[in-house]
Amino acid sequence: MPPYKWGPEVPPTFSLAGAFAGLNEACFVNPFEVVKVSLQSDKNKEIPGTWRITRRIILTEGIVGLYKGVSATIYRNIVFNGIYFGVYHSLKHKVTSSTKDKRLELLGKLGLGFTSGVLGSCANIPFDVAKSRIQGPQPVKDVIKYKSTGQTMILIFREEGWKALYKGLLPKVMRLGPGGAIMLVVYEHVHAYLTSTFN
C-alpha cells in the first residue's frame, strides 16, 4: 500500500501560512502597539498626541523602545493566526459541502469564523497580557519588572495566579469572535464577486 501523501490544502498548510503572516504583521505593527499602550496608560489630563508619544519614546529609549515586547506580539499573532486560518480553512469545505442552501452555508461560515476567532483568542491571550505588561508602565518607576515574554508570564502566574493570564478574555472574544466571522465571510464573498465580474 503506497504511503499517504498530503495534498497542498491541509491543516498545517493553512496554519503555517497564517502563522507566517502573523509573524510579519507583528514586526510591522509593534511600534504602533507600543504607542497605543503608552497613550492608553498616560494619566495626564491632557492626552498627548500620537507623534508626541512616539517622539518621547525615541528620545528616552531609542528606536529599540518602539520594539519593546515584540516577542510577545510575535507569539500572540502567530498563535492567533495559526489557529484562526487553520481551523477556518480546514473545516470550510465540510460546511460548504454539507448543504446547497446558500443561507445555511453563510450561517455555517459565520459560525466557523466565530469559532476560529474565539479559539484563537483563548489560546493567545496569555501572550497578549504579557505584551501589555511589558509595553505598559512598570509598577515601580525606573525599575523594569516585566522584561521578556516567558519571564513575565511566569511572574504573573506566581504572583497573581493563572486567572491573571486570562484578564480581558471576554471583551477580546466579543471583539474577535464576531470580527473573525465577518472578516473572512466578507472577504470570500467580495473575492467571489470580483473574480466572476472581472474574469
C-alpha positions as CSV (number, residue, x, y, z in Angstrom):
1,M,0.0,0.0,0.0
2,P,1.6,3.4,-1.0
3,P,2.2,5.9,1.7
4,Y,-0.4,8.6,2.2
5,K,0.6,11.9,0.7
6,W,-0.8,15.1,1.9
7,G,-2.2,17.5,-0.7
8,P,-1.4,21.2,-0.6
9,E,-4.6,22.1,1.3
10,V,-4.2,20.5,4.7
11,P,-4.5,22.0,8.2
12,P,-0.7,22.5,8.6
13,T,-0.6,24.4,5.4
14,F,-3.3,26.9,6.4
15,S,-1.9,27.2,10.0
16,L,1.7,27.8,8.9
17,A,0.6,30.3,6.3
18,G,-1.4,32.1,8.9
19,A,1.4,31.9,11.5
20,F,3.9,33.4,9.0
21,A,1.5,36.2,8.2
22,G,1.2,36.8,11.9
23,L,5.0,37.0,12.3
24,N,5.3,39.6,9.6
25,E,2.4,41.5,10.9
26,A,3.8,41.6,14.4
27,C,7.1,43.0,13.3
28,F,5.4,45.8,11.4
29,V,2.7,46.8,14.0
30,N,4.6,46.5,17.2
31,P,5.7,50.2,17.2
32,F,2.1,51.2,16.9
33,E,1.1,48.8,19.7
34,V,3.8,50.4,22.0
35,V,2.5,53.9,21.2
36,K,-1.1,52.8,21.7
37,V,-0.4,51.2,25.1
38,S,1.5,54.4,26.1
39,L,-1.4,56.6,25.2
40,Q,-3.9,54.4,27.0
41,S,-1.8,54.3,30.2
42,D,-1.0,58.0,30.2
43,K,-2.6,59.5,33.3
44,N,-2.2,63.2,32.3
45,K,-5.5,65.1,32.0
46,E,-4.3,66.5,28.7
47,I,-3.8,63.5,26.4
48,P,-0.6,63.8,24.4
49,G,-0.7,63.3,20.6
50,T,0.5,60.2,18.9
51,W,3.6,61.8,17.4
52,R,4.5,63.4,20.8
53,I,4.3,60.0,22.5
54,T,6.4,58.4,19.6
55,R,9.0,61.2,19.9
56,R,9.2,60.8,23.7
57,I,9.8,57.0,23.4
58,I,12.5,57.5,20.8
59,L,14.2,60.2,22.8
60,T,14.1,58.3,26.1
61,E,14.6,54.7,24.9
62,G,15.8,55.0,21.3
63,I,14.3,53.3,18.3
64,V,14.5,50.0,20.2
65,G,11.9,51.4,22.6
66,L,9.3,51.0,19.8
67,Y,10.0,47.3,19.7
68,K,9.5,46.7,23.4
69,G,7.5,43.5,23.8
70,V,8.0,42.5,20.1
71,S,8.5,38.8,21.1
72,A,5.1,38.8,22.9
73,T,3.5,40.4,19.9
74,I,5.0,37.8,17.6
75,Y,3.8,34.9,19.8
76,R,0.4,36.4,20.1
77,N,-0.1,36.9,16.4
78,I,1.5,33.5,15.4
79,V,-0.8,31.6,17.8
80,F,-4.0,33.5,16.8
81,N,-3.4,33.5,13.1
82,G,-2.3,29.9,13.0
83,I,-5.4,28.7,14.8
84,Y,-7.8,31.2,13.1
85,F,-6.8,30.4,9.5
86,G,-6.0,26.8,10.2
87,V,-9.4,26.0,11.7
88,Y,-11.5,28.1,9.3
89,H,-9.9,26.9,6.0
90,S,-9.5,23.3,7.2
91,L,-13.2,22.9,8.0
92,K,-14.8,25.3,5.5
93,H,-15.2,22.7,2.8
94,K,-17.2,20.5,5.2
95,V,-19.6,23.4,5.9
96,T,-20.0,24.2,2.2
97,S,-20.4,20.6,1.0
98,S,-22.9,19.7,3.6
99,T,-25.7,21.9,2.2
100,K,-26.8,23.5,-1.0
101,D,-28.8,26.2,0.7
102,K,-26.9,29.4,0.4
103,R,-28.3,30.9,3.6
104,L,-27.3,27.8,5.6
105,E,-23.9,27.9,4.0
106,L,-23.5,31.5,5.0
107,L,-24.6,30.8,8.6
108,G,-22.2,27.8,8.7
109,K,-19.3,30.0,7.5
110,L,-20.2,32.7,10.1
111,G,-20.3,30.1,12.8
112,L,-17.0,28.7,11.7
113,G,-15.4,32.1,11.6
114,F,-16.7,33.0,15.0
115,T,-15.4,29.7,16.4
116,S,-12.0,30.2,14.8
117,G,-11.8,33.7,16.3
118,V,-12.8,32.5,19.8
119,L,-10.3,29.6,19.8
120,G,-7.5,31.8,18.6
121,S,-8.4,34.4,21.3
122,C,-8.5,31.8,24.1
123,A,-5.1,30.4,23.0
124,N,-3.2,33.7,22.6
125,I,-4.5,35.9,25.4
126,P,-1.6,35.0,27.9
127,F,0.8,36.4,25.3
128,D,-1.5,39.5,24.9
129,V,-1.5,40.0,28.7
130,A,2.3,39.7,28.8
131,K,2.7,42.1,25.9
132,S,0.6,44.7,27.7
133,R,2.6,44.4,30.9
134,I,5.9,44.7,29.0
135,Q,4.8,47.6,26.9
136,G,2.9,49.4,29.6
137,P,4.2,51.4,32.6
138,Q,6.2,49.3,35.1
139,P,4.8,49.1,38.7
140,V,7.9,50.9,40.1
141,K,9.3,53.8,38.3
142,D,12.8,53.2,36.7
143,V,12.7,49.5,37.7
144,I,11.9,47.1,34.9
145,K,9.9,44.3,36.4
146,Y,8.5,42.8,33.2
147,K,11.4,42.0,30.8
148,S,10.6,39.1,28.5
149,T,7.6,37.1,27.4
150,G,8.4,33.9,29.4
151,Q,9.6,35.8,32.5
152,T,6.5,38.0,32.5
153,M,4.1,35.1,32.2
154,I,5.8,33.1,34.9
155,L,5.9,36.2,37.2
156,I,2.2,36.9,36.6
157,F,1.3,33.2,37.3
158,R,3.4,33.2,40.6
159,E,2.2,36.5,41.9
160,E,-1.4,36.7,40.7
161,G,-2.4,33.1,39.7
162,W,-3.3,31.6,36.3
163,K,-6.5,33.6,36.0
164,A,-4.5,36.8,35.6
165,L,-3.1,35.5,32.4
166,Y,-6.7,35.5,31.0
167,K,-7.7,39.0,32.1
168,G,-9.7,40.7,29.4
169,L,-10.7,37.4,27.7
170,L,-14.4,38.2,27.5
171,P,-14.0,41.6,25.8
172,K,-11.4,40.1,23.4
173,V,-13.7,37.2,22.5
174,M,-16.6,39.6,22.0
175,R,-14.4,41.6,19.6
176,L,-12.5,38.9,17.7
177,G,-15.3,36.3,17.6
178,P,-17.8,38.4,15.5
179,G,-14.9,40.2,13.9
180,G,-13.4,36.9,12.8
181,A,-16.7,35.7,11.4
182,I,-17.4,38.9,9.5
183,M,-13.9,39.4,8.1
184,L,-13.4,36.0,6.3
185,V,-17.0,35.7,5.1
186,V,-17.0,39.3,3.6
187,Y,-13.6,38.6,2.1
188,E,-14.8,35.4,0.4
189,H,-18.0,36.9,-0.9
190,V,-16.2,40.0,-2.3
191,H,-13.4,37.8,-3.7
192,A,-16.0,35.6,-5.4
193,Y,-17.9,38.6,-6.8
194,L,-14.8,40.3,-8.1
195,T,-13.5,37.1,-9.7
196,S,-16.8,36.5,-11.5
197,T,-17.0,40.1,-12.6
198,F,-13.5,40.6,-14.0
199,N,-12.9,37.1,-15.4
